[in-house]
């Protein structure tokens, strides 16, 4: 396929989107280590040089894929919070559940996201921070209401993330049945809220 026909088929960012879609399928099937720009070009039907119009190299494509993953994750978490017309604890459970389902549905992508958020492009790190901001905001809300103990919200969020991420890894590796995901996630959030409320409750007495 020559440059003119490629430009006719892909325009206004369509090639970039097609490459990202193909890259995610490749990562899902074979892992990030096997990703090849040449193979992706062949899959979407363009010349091997065409992807370099959008991605200088393989790492730049991986960074963009991770950033897109964090953007999707953030949208899912925010939607879960906004659509839950309940109290603080319920909104926290729904937000964390959104992450848990994303993680178990996209384990290879999440692994890539975690591996690149501190080593890839700055925009990837910003996307990661924005993705989890709704949960951090919920923790701040709990602290303001004296439901959670004082401290750095990000540190409390890290504890919650580590716990739930561990559960999702057990599910993704088939060590725990997938049907237990919601039950275990709810238990983890409940125990987190109870544990993080200890000091706040004692101060309120």
MARLOGU-406945 format. One line per 3 residues: for each residue x, y negated, z of C-alpha. Coordinates in steps of 0.001 Angstrom, whole numbers, plus 524288, in hexadecimal, padded with zeros to 5 digits. Each point is the difference from the previous one (the first is absolute). Layout:
// MARLOGU-406945
X:Y:Z  ...
This chain:
// MARLOGU-406945
80000:80000:80000  805EC:7F2C7:7FC23  7FFEF:7F371:807EB
7F4C6:7FA1F:7F832  7F6DC:80B7E:8021B  803BC:800A6:80E6C
7FCAF:7F19B:8018A  7F2DF:8027A:7F94A  7FCD4:80B65:808FC
804D4:7F9E3:80CAE  7FE31:7F1A1:802FA  7FD7C:7F704:80B94
80658:8094C:8099C  7F936:80C57:7FB3E  80CE8:80712:7FE02
80469:7FCA8:80DBB  7F346:80555:805A5  800E5:80C31:7F780
80DE4:80286:8048B  7FC3E:7FE5A:80E3F  7F49B:80969:7FE58
808DA:809F1:7F979  80A65:7FDFE:80A67  7F653:802B3:80AD9
7FB9E:80C7E:7F965  80E32:80423:7FEB0  8030F:7FD09:80E40
7F3CE:8073F:80455  803B7:80C00:7F7F4  80ECD:80056:80117
8047A:7F608:80A3A  8072A:7F323:7FE1E  80D35:8067B:7FDB1
7FB5F:8059B:7F301  7FAB0:7F337:7FA9D  805A9:7FC69:7F2B9
7FD5F:7F3B9:7F802  80265:807A2:7F39A  7F603:80A5B:803CF
7F60A:7F597:80396  801FD:7F93F:7F2EC  7FD89:80CE3:7F923
7F3B7:8025C:80808  7F9BA:7F2E4:7FCF4  8045A:800B7:7F1B6
809FE:7F50F:7FEC2  80E65:7FF9E:7FC9D  809D0:80335:80A9E
8043D:7F1BE:80058  7F23F:7FA6B:801DD  7FF30:801B0:80EF1
80BAF:7F704:801B5  7F7A8:7F48E:7FBBC  7F984:8011A:80D4D
809A0:80785:80891  80E94:7FDD7:7FF15  802C3:80D8A:80544
7FA0C:80BA8:806EF  80156:7F9E4:80D85  7F897:7F3DD:7FBE0
7F4DC:808B3:7FB80  80021:8076F:80CE0  7FFB1:7F32D:80785
7F465:7FB68:7F7F1  7F8F9:80CEA:80227  80238:7FF22:80EB0
7FB33:7F1EC:8001E  7F3B7:803EE:7F89B  7FDE9:80AF4:809D1
800C9:7F6B1:80B79  7F68E:7F6CC:7F946  7F61D:80B00:7FE6E
80208:8046E:80DFB  7FDF1:7F23C:80520  7F381:7FE7F:7F830
7FAF9:80CDC:80587  80302:7FC15:80E0D  7FA06:7F276:7FE84
7F3D4:805AC:7F9C8  7FE9C:809B0:80B34  800CD:7F4F5:809FA
7F6C8:7F6E5:7F8C3  7F59C:80A41:7FD73  7FF66:80458:80E32
7F643:7F75A:806F5  803A3:80570:80D40  808C4:7FC95:80B57
80EB0:7FF7A:8017A  80237:80E83:802AE  7F78B:80478:7F497
8069E:7F6AB:7F682  80D41:804CC:80498  7FBF9:80E1D:7FDD5
7FB05:7FCF6:7F247  80C59:7F883:7FC77  808E4:80AEE:8049F
7F771:80A24:7F963  8019E:7F8B2:7F322  80EB2:80135:80158
7FF1E:80E5E:803C2  7F7D3:80365:7F414  808DA:7F842:7F6EB
80BD4:80708:805A8  7FA6B:80D9A:7FE60  7FAC5:7FD2D:7F266
80CDE:7F9F7:7FB68  80B0F:8069B:807A8  80A7B:7FED2:7F570
7FC85:7F1D1:7FD5B  8002F:7FCC6:80E7D  80D64:80649:8014C
804D5:7F735:7F516  7F993:7F42C:80641  80686:802A1:80D14
80D44:80265:7F9D9  8000E:7F36C:7F823  7F956:7F603:808CA
80CC9:7FC31:806CF  80979:80356:7F511  7F8D1:7FBD0:7F3D1
7FBCC:7F2C5:7FAEF  7FBE7:7F593:809F3  7F268:7FFF9:7F9F3
7FE70:80E40:80401  80309:7FCBE:80E22  7F64B:7F4BB:7FF8D
7F592:808EE:7FA5C  8028D:809DA:80AEA  7FE79:7F581:80A59
7F373:7FB08:7F9C1  7FA63:80DC2:7FF26  8009A:80225:80EAD
7FCB1:7F20D:803F0  7F183:80347:8024B  803F1:809EE:80A5B
80982:7F671:80632  7F512:7F5EF:80030  7F728:809BD:806E2
80A79:8021B:80A54  80119:7F142:801DA  7F141:7FF84:80176
80082:80A97:80A67  80A76:7F87A:80748  7F823:7F376:7FF4D
7F443:8072D:8059F  808BD:805CF:80A8E  7FC9F:80D8B:7FAF7
80E33:802E7:7FC97  80C2D:7FCC9:8078C  80874:7F469:7FC76
80C00:801C0:7F79A  8044A:7FF8F:7F1E6  7F451:80469:7F7C1
80951:805A4:7F5DF  80640:808D8:80A49  7F2D2:8053B:8045F
7FC58:801E6:7F1C6  80C88:8079A:7FDB0  7FC7B:80985:80AD5
7F282:80209:7FA35  805AF:80182:7F25C  809FB:80A05:8046C
7F58A:80820:8069C  7F678:80009:7F4B1  80AB1:80191:7F5D5
80442:80C42:80731  7F232:8054F:7FF1C  7FF37:7FD32:7F172
80CF1:806E9:7FDAE  7FADE:80C1B:806FD  7F3EF:7FFB9:7F75B
807B9:7FD7E:7F37E  80916:80B7A:802C3  7F470:808F2:8032D
8044F:801D8:80E11  7F2C9:7FAAF:8042C  7F35A:80227:7F848
7FBBA:7F411:7F841  7F279:8007A:805FF  805F6:7FC61:80D27
80574:7F313:7FB18  7F4B4:7F766:8049D  7FF0E:806D9:80D1B
80E8E:7FEC3:802D3  80094:7F202:7FB25  7F4AC:7FC0A:808C5
80695:80699:80B94  80CD5:7F914:7FD2C  7F963:7F2AE:7FF41
7F82E:8028C:80C55  80C1C:803FA:80795  80798:7F47F:7FA9D
7F57E:7F662:8042B  7FF37:80633:80D66  80EB4:7FFFD:801E5
80210:7F246:7FAC1  7F4F1:7FB00:808A8  80660:8046F:80CC1
80708:7F37C:803B7  7F53D:7F740:7FABD  7F5CA:806F1:8083D
8082D:7FF51:80C41  801EC:7F167:7FE01  7F16C:7FE20:7FE07
7FCA8:805F8:80D25
